[in-house]
Amino acid sequence: MNRERIFVAWVSDRPGVLTRIASVFFRRSINIVSLNVASTHTPRVSKMVIRAAGDEHELLRVKRQIS
C-alpha cells in the first residue's frame, strides 16, 4: 500500500551527502515528492526534510537506514 512519510535528517554539510541520501530512496523505488535542505545554527550541519511516497514496508526500511 502506498503511503506518504516525512523524514527529517541532520547531516554533515559536505559534498555528496545529498546524493547518498537520495540514492537510498532510489534503490527502494521510493518517489521523493519534496526535498528541502537548509543550514542550521550548528556549523557544518544541514537539516534535510524529505517527503516521500512509496510502499509502507520500504519506507520503514529507509527510515532505519538513514537513522
Summary of the structure (lengths in Angstrom):
residues: 67
radius of gyration: 11.9
end to end distance: 22.8
largest distance: 39.6
contacts: 172
relative contact order: 0.34
helix: 33%
strand: 46%
